[in-house]
């Protein structure tokens, strides 16, 4: 809801408070003010000018030379607007004026002729194009004839107005009107509310001679009022009304349409104006639509109706979808002379159904859906009649013709001072509660601290004791409520060991250069079953499909995090981001059958990552390093080392992965995931270059992690390094040999690293040489050569026996 403060001033006195202060008070009372905007940027020195003469520029075909009276000051102004003419009253920016965008107006020569200012369009004064009336969209704005020459144009155009944007909760439908906001402001500031004048002069003729109303669905339409206004003159609405509509975000059209929109915003009651002469009947029938019946609405769209839709008809064909949109067959036009005005109450459910089925959301449907004030329905019609009489020169017939089964009774809620204080923890007196009810404009009867409150129909959200307590609390002031610390507040919270480990894992990943991603758990069936780790594949034959998916792209629960990570890669690489490294810790969803289950699927925690492009680039050294298998393996090994988990990497073939650059990760005999390069065909389907991924069982890592802090003294004694080069069969994995070396090296062997692999000249066919660096150390003493040699020989014997390895000569 957009609230114009200049408009609000018509109902409550807010002259002594700034927009910011008022916004703060409204927010603290329970309705959030989401923002404060101004109709236009600040301007200066813009006045109403009178065009005394308008002649063609002597040196330009499309320019006009105008002599303008700017309030006792004669200005010569050159203007190129197509609608400029003698006798107009226009907005004139005098020399020295500053327009929105910091545009400074100076005297200037145009084609050799001096121009002393500027005649402005609404757009140049800061009004958005979409709110400019159509007749002024391509030219300058023309004031009504009664505008005073020399008056402040910015004030007349409401350009000094501030707009509050209210973020309303569904229960506060009363604040969807200016009067509702006025009552709210009145309660907050304790100022009286001035209600609009609804007095209208009536003709001797009666509406019943022209219109008959029949309602076939009284539960959906308990009130329908038909007003008739003759001798209408369709023209522009008054300037002040156009200003208020623009401030509220509505484009002015003509006086009839603008008045219905104005009353809609003022009272919160939607109205609809029919052209009586085009209505096609003297009978209004409100009924359910027939199945397959059609109507062409005001937006020139033909819409098919069903029995779920309530329509207004002329006894034969629909002329409006009730509460949503009128029909084109009875639309008000410039030729309209008699207006049939509808003021009705439609059931929220009926309007919501029609609005949803036809995809039509409007200011009217929004208010009907949330519930309008029953007491204001007829009053809004009278208010519109009064405005049509004054600003469209209409003759209002006596009436209206009504169908009326509307319940106008007020809800009654009982509250007591003791119960209010008990619930709020306050010490509010009976007198203070009575004063709060007065501010809210709630009638009540009070006896011995007990209030029986009659809740106005405009506040349909108040039906219970708890609702009244909330009203009392917010007007009393939430800041005035006492507060206490909850029991146990002195105890500091903390994370569980498992939560700490998960956080440490994320810190490690980010420290290793990967960024966290959060992707969809729902994906397509094809993606959901791509790159599934072998241990997950053993548990689930296929992914779980939703019974009612919103789309096929989000129809299945994932069995792997990687496909959506790769989709993020594809999105970013398409936008020239070549070097990417992501990780995600999330859940996959497993069930043995993959069918729809009566129970929840099992959620398994996984850690996945992906890298592509260059890992680092040093332009100065002319050096760069692309990602490869050993990079992704090093990241995973670093994580395992940080967690104190011993794991083995075994070559594997996994669908979607490169057959020669993929390894399965094991803790003992338990598979916990895989690492490797994507298969070239899968990379191509995502339009990626070489990409490497890992997918690990995070639950298993947390279970096997050693969370106990450890400490090792800095060694004081020298270490010993020995190298060993072994010739083995080409198929022998280096990791298996490394494991054997560690097992046979004894306690003094602290680390084993592969530093060279060689195939080619001087080696038999089918053989390769693997060189290992052995690192020996004892933190308590200096090693002896005999100890190192004994370990070395034991290693040689073991690798010869287990792997048929030979020492390379």
C-alpha positions in Angstrom: 0.0 0.0 0.0 1.4 3.4 -1.1 0.3 6.2 1.2 0.6 9.8 0.0 1.2 12.0 3.0 -0.3 15.1 1.3 -3.5 13.0 0.7 -3.4 11.7 4.3 -3.4 15.3 5.6 -7.0 15.6 4.4 -8.0 13.2 7.2 -5.5 13.7 10.1 -3.2 16.4 11.2 0.3 15.4 10.5 1.8 18.8 9.7 4.1 18.8 12.8 5.8 15.5 12.1 8.3 14.5 9.4 7.8 11.6 7.1 10.7 9.8 8.7 9.3 10.2 12.2 5.8 9.1 11.1 7.3 6.1 9.4 9.1 5.1 12.6 6.0 5.4 14.7 3.8 3.4 12.3 6.5 0.7 12.2 6.7 0.5 15.9 3.0 0.2 16.2 3.0 -3.0 14.1 2.7 -2.1 10.4 6.1 -2.1 8.8 7.0 0.9 6.6 9.2 -0.6 4.0 10.4 2.6 2.5 9.9 6.4 2.0 9.9 7.8 -1.5 9.2 11.1 -3.0 7.0 11.7 -6.0 9.9 13.4 -7.7 13.3 14.7 -7.0 13.5 18.2 -5.5 13.2 21.0 -8.0 13.2 24.8 -7.6 11.9 27.9 -9.3 9.2 26.2 -11.3 6.0 28.3 -11.6 2.7 28.4 -13.5 3.1 30.5 -16.6 0.6 31.8 -19.2 1.5 31.6 -22.9 0.5 35.0 -24.3 1.7 34.2 -27.8 3.1 31.3 -29.7 4.7 31.7 -33.1 7.0 29.6 -35.3 10.7 30.0 -34.6 12.2 32.1 -37.5 15.1 29.7 -38.0 13.6 26.3 -37.1 10.5 24.4 -38.4 9.9 22.3 -35.2 10.5 25.0 -32.6 8.1 27.7 -31.3 8.8 31.1 -29.9 6.6 31.8 -26.9 6.0 34.9 -24.9 5.2 33.7 -21.4 3.8 35.6 -18.3 5.5 33.9 -15.3 3.6 35.9 -12.7 4.5 39.5 -13.3 7.7 38.4 -15.2 7.7 38.3 -19.0 9.9 35.5 -20.4 10.7 34.6 -24.0 11.0 30.8 -24.2 11.6 28.6 -27.1 9.7 25.3 -26.9 9.6 22.2 -29.2 6.6 20.5 -27.7 4.0 19.5 -30.3 1.1 20.5 -28.1 2.2 24.0 -27.1 -0.3 26.7 -27.9 -1.3 30.3 -27.1 -3.6 30.7 -24.0 -2.2 27.7 -22.2 -1.1 27.6 -18.5 2.1 25.6 -18.3 4.9 24.7 -16.0 7.8 27.2 -16.5 11.3 26.6 -15.2 12.8 30.1 -14.9 16.5 30.8 -15.3 18.3 29.5 -12.3 15.8 26.7 -11.7 17.1 23.2 -10.9 15.2 20.2 -12.3 15.5 16.5 -11.3 18.9 15.0 -12.2 20.5 18.3 -11.3 19.5 19.9 -14.6 20.2 23.6 -14.3 18.2 26.0 -16.4 20.1 29.0 -17.9 19.4 31.6 -20.5 20.6 30.3 -23.9 20.4 31.0 -27.6 18.6 28.4 -29.8 19.2 29.0 -33.6 20.1 32.6 -32.9 17.2 33.5 -30.7 17.4 33.9 -26.9 15.4 31.5 -24.7 14.8 32.6 -21.1 13.8 29.4 -19.4 12.0 26.1 -20.2 8.4 25.0 -20.5 8.3 21.6 -18.8 6.7 18.2 -19.4 5.7 16.0 -16.4 8.6 13.7 -17.2 11.1 16.6 -17.0 9.7 17.4 -13.6 10.4 13.9 -12.4 7.2 12.0 -12.8 7.6 8.5 -14.2 6.5 7.9 -17.8 3.9 5.2 -16.9 2.0 7.6 -14.7 1.8 10.5 -17.1 -1.8 11.0 -18.6 -1.9 9.9 -22.2 -2.8 13.4 -23.5 0.4 14.8 -22.1 2.7 11.8 -22.8 4.3 13.4 -25.9 4.4 17.0 -24.9 4.3 19.6 -22.1 1.7 19.6 -19.3 -1.2 22.0 -19.4 -2.7 23.2 -16.2 -6.5 23.7 -15.7 -7.8 27.2 -16.5 -8.2 28.0 -12.8 -4.5 27.6 -12.0 -3.1 30.9 -10.7 -0.4 32.5 -12.8 2.9 32.6 -10.9 1.9 29.9 -8.4 4.3 27.2 -7.3 3.9 24.6 -10.0 5.6 21.9 -7.8 3.0 22.3 -5.1 0.1 22.2 -7.6 1.5 19.0 -9.2 2.1 17.4 -5.7 5.8 17.0 -6.5 6.6 17.8 -2.9 4.7 14.7 -1.6 6.3 11.9 0.4 5.1 8.3 -0.1 5.1 5.7 2.6 5.2 2.1 1.4 3.4 -0.1 3.9 4.3 -3.8 4.1 0.9 -5.1 5.2 0.3 -8.5 6.7 -2.8 -10.4 5.5 -4.8 -9.6 8.6 -4.5 -5.8 8.2 -6.8 -5.4 5.2 -8.2 -2.2 6.9 -4.9 -0.4 6.1 -5.5 -1.0 2.3 -7.4 2.3 2.3 -6.5 5.9 3.1 -9.2 6.0 5.8 -7.8 2.9 7.3 -4.4 4.5 7.5 -6.0 7.6 8.8 -7.6 5.7 11.7 -4.2 4.0 12.4 -2.3 7.4 12.3 -5.0 8.9 14.5 -4.5 6.2 17.2 -0.8 6.6 17.1 -0.7 10.4 17.2 -3.9 10.8 19.2 -5.4 13.2 16.7 -9.0 13.3 15.4 -10.1 11.8 12.1 -11.9 14.0 9.6 -14.1 11.8 7.4 -15.0 12.8 3.8 -18.3 14.5 3.0 -20.7 12.0 1.5 -23.6 14.5 1.0 -25.0 14.4 -2.5 -27.8 16.3 -4.1 -30.4 13.9 -5.6 -32.7 14.4 -8.6 -36.4 13.8 -8.5 -36.1 10.7 -10.6 -35.5 7.4 -8.9 -33.0 4.7 -9.9 -35.6 1.9 -9.6 -37.3 3.2 -12.7 -34.2 2.4 -14.7 -32.6 -0.6 -13.0 -33.7 -3.8 -11.4 -31.2 -6.0 -9.3 -31.4 -9.7 -8.9 -28.8 -11.8 -7.0 -29.0 -15.5 -7.4 -26.1 -16.3 -5.1 -26.7 -14.3 -1.9 -24.0 -16.2 0.0 -21.4 -15.0 -2.6 -22.9 -11.5 -3.0 -24.8 -10.5 0.1 -25.0 -6.8 -1.0 -25.4 -5.2 -4.4 -26.1 -1.5 -4.8 -26.8 0.1 -8.2 -26.5 3.9 -8.5 -27.5 5.8 -11.6 -25.9 9.1 -12.6 -27.2 10.9 -15.7 -25.8 13.8 -17.8 -22.2 12.8 -17.2 -19.5 14.8 -19.0 -16.4 12.6 -19.4 -13.3 14.8 -19.2 -10.1 15.1 -17.2 -10.4 14.7 -13.5 -9.4 17.6 -11.2 -5.7 18.1 -10.9 -5.6 17.3 -7.2 -7.2 13.9 -7.8 -4.8 13.1 -10.6 -1.9 14.0 -8.3 -3.1 11.6 -5.6 -3.6 8.8 -8.0 -0.1 9.2 -9.4 1.3 9.2 -5.9 -0.5 5.9 -5.2 0.9 4.4 -8.4 -2.2 4.7 -10.6 -2.3 6.4 -14.0 -5.1 8.9 -14.4 -7.5 8.2 -17.3 -10.7 10.3 -17.1 -12.9 11.7 -14.4 -15.3 8.7 -14.2 -12.6 6.0 -14.0 -10.4 8.2 -11.8 -13.2 8.8 -9.3 -13.9 5.0 -8.9 -10.1 4.5 -8.4 -9.9 7.4 -6.0 -12.8 6.0 -3.8 -11.2 2.5 -4.0 -8.1 3.9 -2.4 -9.9 6.3 -0.1 -12.5 3.8 1.3 -10.9 0.5 0.4 -14.1 -0.4 -1.4 -13.9 -1.3 -5.1 -16.5 0.2 -7.4 -17.3 -0.4 -11.0 -18.8 2.0 -13.5 -20.8 0.7 -16.5 -22.0 2.7 -19.5 -25.7 2.4 -18.9 -26.6 3.0 -22.6 -24.2 0.1 -23.6 -25.3 -2.2 -20.7 -28.0 -3.6 -22.9 -30.7 -4.1 -20.3 -32.5 -2.6 -17.4 -31.8 -5.7 -15.3 -28.7 -6.6 -13.4 -28.5 -10.3 -12.6 -25.6 -11.6 -10.4 -25.1 -15.3 -10.9 -22.6 -18.1 -11.4 -21.3 -18.3 -14.9 -22.4 -21.1 -17.2 -19.7 -23.7 -18.1 -17.8 -22.6 -21.2 -19.5 -19.2 -21.2 -17.2 -16.4 -22.4 -16.6 -12.7 -21.7 -14.3 -10.1 -23.3 -12.8 -8.1 -20.5 -11.5 -4.5 -20.4 -8.1 -5.7 -21.5 -9.7 -7.0 -24.8 -9.0 -10.6 -23.8 -11.7 -13.2 -24.3 -11.9 -15.4 -21.2 -13.7 -18.7 -20.8 -15.8 -19.0 -17.6 -16.9 -21.9 -15.5 -19.5 -22.4 -12.7 -16.8 -21.5 -10.2 -16.9 -17.9 -11.4 -19.4 -15.2 -10.2 -20.4 -12.8 -12.9 -22.5 -9.6 -13.3 -24.9 -9.9 -16.2 -27.5 -7.8 -18.0 -29.9 -10.8 -17.7 -28.4 -12.5 -20.8 -24.6 -12.1 -21.2 -21.8 -11.4 -18.7 -20.8 -7.7 -18.3 -18.2 -8.2 -15.6 -16.3 -10.9 -13.6 -17.4 -10.0 -10.1 -14.8 -8.2 -8.1 -12.1 -8.8 -10.7 -12.6 -6.9 -14.0 -15.4 -5.4 -16.1 -16.4 -6.4 -19.6 -15.5 -4.4 -22.7 -19.2 -4.5 -23.8 -20.2 -1.9 -21.2 -16.9 0.1 -20.8 -17.1 3.8 -20.0 -15.9 5.9 -23.0 -15.7 9.6 -23.9 -19.2 9.3 -25.3 -20.7 8.0 -22.1 -23.5 10.2 -20.7 -25.2 7.9 -18.1 -23.2 5.8 -15.6 -24.5 2.8 -13.8 -22.3 2.6 -10.7 -21.8 -0.7 -8.8 -21.0 -0.9 -5.1 -21.1 -4.5 -3.9 -19.8 -6.9 -1.4 -18.4 -10.1 -2.9 -17.3 -13.1 -0.9 -13.4 -13.3 -0.7 -13.3 -16.9 -1.8 -15.3 -16.3 -5.0 -13.1 -13.4 -6.0 -9.9 -15.3 -5.2 -11.1 -18.2 -7.4 -11.8 -16.0 -10.4 -8.6 -14.0 -9.9 -6.5 -17.1 -9.8 -8.2 -18.9 -12.7 -7.8 -15.9 -15.0 -4.5 -14.7 -13.8 -6.0 -11.3 -13.0 -4.6 -9.5 -10.0 -5.9 -6.0 -9.5 -6.3 -3.4 -6.7 -10.0 -4.4 -6.6 -9.5 -8.1 -6.4 -6.8 -7.7 -3.7 -9.2 -5.9 -1.4 -12.1 -8.2 -2.0 -9.9 -11.2 -1.4 -8.8 -9.9 2.0 -12.2 -8.6 2.9 -13.7 -5.2 2.7 -15.5 -3.2 5.4 -19.3 -4.1 5.1 -20.2 -0.7 6.6 -18.4 1.2 3.9 -19.9 -0.5 0.8 -22.9 1.8 0.4 -21.1 4.8 1.7 -18.4 4.4 -0.9 -21.1 4.4 -3.6 -22.5 7.7 -2.2 -19.0 9.2 -2.0 -18.4 8.4 -5.7 -21.8 9.8 -6.6 -21.0 13.0 -4.8 -17.7 13.3 -6.7 -19.3 12.5 -10.1 -21.9 15.2 -9.4 -19.2 17.7 -8.6 -16.5 16.8 -11.1 -18.4 15.2 -14.0 -21.5 17.5 -13.7 -23.7 14.4 -13.3 -27.2 14.2 -12.0 -27.6 11.5 -9.3 -30.9 9.7 -9.2 -32.5 8.8 -5.9 -31.7 5.3 -4.8 -29.7 3.1 -4.9 -31.5 -0.1 -6.0 -30.2 -2.7 -3.6 -30.1 -6.3 -2.8 -29.1 -6.3 0.9 -28.5 -9.4 3.1 -25.2 -8.0 4.4 -24.4 -8.5 8.1 -23.3 -5.2 9.6 -23.1 -6.4 13.2 -20.0 -5.6 15.2 -17.9 -8.2 16.9 -17.9 -8.0 20.7 -14.7 -8.9 22.7 -14.4 -8.8 26.4 -11.1 -7.9 28.1 -10.2 -7.0 31.6 -7.4 -5.0 33.0 -6.1 -7.9 35.1 -6.0 -10.3 32.2 -4.3 -7.8 29.9 -1.6 -7.1 32.5 -1.2 -10.8 33.2 -0.7 -11.5 29.5 1.6 -8.6 28.8 3.5 -8.5 32.1 2.6 -4.9 32.5 0.9 -2.6 35.0 -1.4 -0.7 32.7 -4.3 1.0 34.5 -7.9 0.7 33.6 -7.9 4.4 32.7 -5.0 3.8 30.3 -6.8 1.0 28.6 -9.9 3.1 28.2 -7.8 5.9 26.7 -6.2 3.4 24.2 -9.7 2.2 23.1 -10.7 5.9 22.6 -7.6 6.4 20.4 -8.6 3.4 18.4 -12.1 4.7 18.0 -13.6 1.5 19.6 -16.8 1.8 21.4 -17.0 0.0 24.7 -18.8 -0.6 28.0 -16.7 -0.7 31.1 -17.4 -2.0 34.6 -14.9 -2.7 37.4 -12.0 -3.1 35.1 -13.9 -5.2 32.6 -14.4 -3.9 29.1 -16.9 -5.2 26.5 -15.5 -3.7 23.3 -17.6 -3.3 20.2 -15.1 -3.8 17.3 -15.9 -1.7 14.2 -16.6 -3.6 11.1 -13.5 -2.1 9.5 -11.4 -4.2 11.8 -12.4 -7.7 10.8 -9.2 -9.0 12.1 -10.2 -8.6 15.8 -12.4 -11.3 17.1 -10.6 -12.8 20.1 -9.3 -11.6 23.5 -5.7 -12.1 22.1 -6.5 -9.8 19.2 -7.5 -7.0 21.6 -4.5 -7.6 23.8 -2.3 -7.0 20.7 -4.2 -3.8 19.9 -3.7 -2.5 23.4 0.0 -3.5 23.5 0.9 -1.9 20.2 -0.8 1.4 21.0 0.6 1.4 24.5 4.0 0.9 22.8 6.0 -2.2 22.4 9.0 -0.3 23.7 7.1 0.2 27.0 6.6 -3.5 27.7 8.9 -4.8 30.4 11.5 -7.3 29.5 13.3 -10.1 31.4 16.0 -12.4 30.4 14.8 -16.0 29.9 15.7 -18.6 32.5 19.2 -19.9 31.8 20.2 -16.9 29.7 23.5 -16.8 31.6 24.6 -20.0 30.1 26.5 -19.5 26.9 25.4 -21.7 23.9 27.8 -23.6 21.8 28.2 -26.0 18.9 28.2 -29.8 19.3 31.5 -31.6 18.3 29.8 -32.7 15.1 28.8 -29.2 14.2 32.3 -28.0 14.9 33.8 -30.6 12.7 31.4 -29.6 9.8 32.4 -26.0 10.3 36.1 -27.0 10.2 35.6 -28.9 7.0 34.0 -25.9 5.4 36.9 -23.7 6.6 39.3 -26.2 5.1 37.5 -26.2 1.8 37.5 -22.4 1.6 41.1 -22.2 2.7 41.9 -24.7 -0.1 40.5 -22.2 -2.6 36.9 -23.6 -3.1 33.8 -21.4 -2.8 30.7 -22.8 -1.1 27.7 -23.3 -3.4 24.1 -24.2 -2.5 22.2 -25.9 -5.3 18.7 -27.3 -5.7 17.9 -30.7 -4.1 15.2 -31.1 -6.7 16.4 -31.7 -10.3 15.5 -33.6 -13.4 15.4 -37.4 -13.4 18.4 -37.6 -15.7 20.5 -35.3 -13.6 19.3 -36.9 -10.3 20.8 -40.2 -11.5 24.1 -38.9 -12.9 27.5 -39.2 -11.2 26.1 -41.4 -8.3 28.7 -42.8 -6.0 28.9 -46.6 -6.0 27.9 -46.9 -2.3 24.8 -44.8 -3.0 24.0 -46.8 -6.1 24.0 -49.9 -4.1 21.3 -48.5 -1.8 19.0 -46.8 -4.5 18.1 -48.2 -7.9 16.7 -44.9 -9.0 15.9 -41.4 -7.7 12.7 -40.5 -5.9 10.1 -38.6 -8.0 7.7 -36.1 -6.5 4.0 -37.0 -6.8 3.1 -33.5 -8.0 6.3 -31.7 -9.4 6.0 -28.1 -10.4 8.1 -28.8 -13.5 10.2 -31.7 -15.0 13.3 -29.7 -14.3 12.6 -30.0 -10.5 10.8 -33.4 -10.4 13.3 -35.8 -8.7 15.2 -35.8 -5.4 19.0 -35.9 -6.1 21.2 -38.9 -5.6 24.3 -36.8 -6.1 25.2 -33.2 -5.5 27.6 -33.0 -8.5 25.1 -32.5 -11.5 23.7 -29.3 -10.1 27.3 -28.1 -9.2 28.2 -28.7 -12.8 25.1 -26.8 -14.0 26.4 -23.9 -12.0 29.8 -24.3 -13.7 28.0 -24.3 -17.1 26.0 -21.1 -16.2 29.2 -19.3 -15.1 31.5 -20.4 -17.9 28.8 -19.2 -20.4 29.4 -15.8 -18.8 33.2 -15.8 -19.3 34.1 -17.2 -15.9 36.7 -19.8 -16.8 38.4 -20.7 -13.5 36.0 -22.1 -11.0 36.2 -24.1 -7.8 33.0 -25.0 -5.8 32.1 -27.2 -3.0 28.8 -28.1 -1.3 27.9 -29.9 1.9 24.3 -31.2 1.6 22.0 -34.2 1.5 21.0 -36.7 -1.0 17.8 -38.7 -0.8 17.7 -42.5 -0.9 15.0 -45.1 -0.9 15.4 -48.8 -1.9 12.6 -48.7 -4.5 12.6 -45.1 -5.7 8.8 -45.2 -5.7 6.5 -42.9 -3.9 6.8 -43.7 -0.2 4.5 -43.3 2.8 7.5 -42.6 4.9 10.3 -40.0 4.4 13.3 -41.1 2.3 16.6 -41.5 4.0 18.8 -38.4 3.9 22.5 -38.9 3.6 25.0 -36.1 4.2 27.6 -35.7 1.3 30.5 -33.4 0.6 31.1 -32.7 -3.1 33.4 -30.4 -5.0 34.3 -29.5 -8.6 37.2 -27.5 -10.2 37.9 -26.4 -13.7 40.3 -24.1 -15.6 43.6 -22.7 -14.2 44.4 -23.4 -10.6 46.8 -20.5 -10.3 48.3 -18.0 -12.7 51.5 -15.9 -12.2 51.7 -13.6 -15.2 54.9 -12.0 -14.0 56.7 -15.3 -13.9 54.9 -16.5 -17.0 53.7 -19.5 -15.1 50.2 -21.1 -14.8 48.9 -24.4 -13.5 45.8 -26.1 -14.8 43.7 -28.3 -12.6 44.4 -32.0 -12.8 43.7 -35.3 -11.1 46.5 -34.8 -8.6 45.1 -31.4 -7.5 41.7 -32.8 -6.7 43.4 -35.8 -5.0 45.6 -33.4 -3.0 42.5 -31.4 -1.8 40.9 -34.6 -0.6 44.1 -36.0 1.0 44.5 -32.7 2.8 41.0 -33.0 4.2 41.6 -36.6 5.3 44.8 -35.6 7.0 43.1 -32.7 8.8 40.4 -35.0 10.1 42.9 -37.7 11.1 41.3 -40.2 8.7 43.4 -42.9 6.9 42.0 -43.7 3.5 43.0 -45.5 0.4 42.5 -44.5 -3.3 41.7 -47.4 -5.7 41.3 -47.0 -9.4 37.7 -47.4 -10.4 35.3 -47.1 -13.3 32.2 -45.1 -12.5 29.5 -44.0 -15.1 30.0 -40.4 -16.1 33.7 -40.4 -15.1 36.9 -40.8 -17.1 37.8 -44.5 -17.1 41.6 -43.9 -16.6 41.4 -40.9 -14.2 39.0 -42.0 -11.5 39.6 -43.4 -8.1 37.3 -44.7 -5.4 38.0 -43.7 -1.8 38.0 -46.3 0.9 38.3 -46.3 4.7 39.3 -49.8 5.4 36.8 -51.9 3.3 34.1 -49.2 3.3 33.7 -47.1 0.2 33.1 -43.4 1.0 33.1 -41.8 -2.4 35.2 -41.1 -5.5 37.4 -38.5 -7.1 38.5 -38.0 -10.7 37.9 -36.3 -14.1 34.5 -36.1 -15.8 34.1 -38.3 -18.9 34.7 -36.2 -22.0 31.2 -36.8 -23.3 29.7 -35.5 -20.0 32.0 -32.5 -20.0 30.8 -31.7 -23.6 27.1 -32.0 -22.6 27.7 -29.3 -20.0 29.9 -27.3 -22.4 32.9 -27.5 -20.0 36.6 -27.9 -20.4 38.5 -30.5 -18.4 36.8 -30.6 -15.0 37.6 -32.7 -11.9 35.3 -33.6 -9.1 35.0 -35.4 -5.8 32.0 -36.8 -3.9 32.5 -38.1 -0.3 30.3 -39.6 2.4 30.4 -36.8 5.0 28.7 -38.9 7.6 31.5 -41.5 7.4 34.1 -38.7 7.6 32.5 -37.3 10.7 32.2 -40.8 12.2 35.9 -41.6 11.6 37.3 -38.2 12.3 39.7 -37.7 15.3 38.4 -34.6 17.0 40.9 -34.8 19.9 43.5 -32.1 19.6 47.1 -33.4 19.2 50.5 -31.9 19.7 53.9 -33.0 18.4 57.1 -31.5 19.7 59.4 -29.8 17.2 62.2 -32.4 16.6 65.6 -31.5 18.0 67.5 -34.3 16.2 68.4 -34.6 12.5 66.4 -36.6 10.1 67.5 -39.0 7.3 66.2 -39.2 3.8 66.7 -42.2 1.5 65.4 -42.7 -2.1 64.4 -45.9 -3.6 63.5 -46.5 -7.3 61.5 -49.7 -8.1 60.8 -51.3 -11.5 57.3 -52.8 -11.5 54.7 -53.9 -14.0 53.0 -51.0 -15.8 49.6 -51.8 -14.2 50.8 -51.8 -10.6 49.3 -48.8 -8.7 51.9 -46.7 -6.9 49.5 -46.3 -4.0 49.6 -50.1 -3.3 53.4 -50.1 -3.2 53.4 -47.0 -1.0 51.1 -48.8 1.5 53.5 -51.8 1.6 56.5 -49.5 2.2 54.7 -47.8 5.1 53.7 -51.1 6.7 57.3 -52.5 6.5 59.2 -49.4 7.2 58.8 -49.5 11.0 58.2 -46.7 13.5 61.1 -44.6 12.4 59.7 -44.1 8.9 57.6 -41.0 9.1 56.7 -40.2 5.5 56.8 -41.7 2.0 56.3 -39.6 -1.1 56.4 -40.5 -4.8 58.6 -38.1 -6.7 59.1 -39.7 -10.1 57.5 -42.1 -12.5 59.4 -43.1 -15.6 58.7 -45.3 -18.7 60.7 -45.6 -21.9 64.3 -46.1 -22.8 66.4 -48.5 -20.7 63.3 -50.2 -19.3 61.7 -53.4 -20.6 58.4 -53.2 -22.4 55.4 -53.2 -20.0 57.5 -51.9 -17.1 57.7 -48.6 -15.3 60.0 -47.1 -12.7 58.5 -45.5 -9.5 60.9 -43.4 -7.3 60.0 -43.0 -3.6 61.5 -40.6 -1.1 61.7 -42.1 2.4 61.8 -39.8 5.4 63.2 -41.2 8.8 63.3 -39.5 12.1 63.3 -40.1 15.9 62.2 -37.1 18.0 64.2 -38.4 21.0 67.6 -39.2 19.6 69.9 -39.3 16.6 69.3 -42.1 14.2 72.0 -44.7 13.4 72.9 -45.8 9.9 72.2 -49.4 10.9 68.6 -48.7 11.9 67.8 -46.9 8.6 69.5 -49.6 6.6 67.6 -52.4 8.3 64.3 -50.6 7.5 65.4 -50.1 3.9 66.2 -53.7 3.4 63.0 -54.8 5.0 61.1 -52.6 2.6 63.0 -54.0 -0.4 62.2 -57.6 0.6 58.6 -56.8 1.0 58.1 -55.0 -2.3 60.0 -57.8 -4.1 57.7 -60.4 -2.6 54.4 -58.6 -2.7 54.7 -56.6 -5.9 57.5 -58.4 -7.8 59.4 -55.1 -7.7 63.1 -54.9 -8.6 65.5 -52.3 -7.5 66.4 -50.1 -10.4 70.1 -50.2 -11.2 
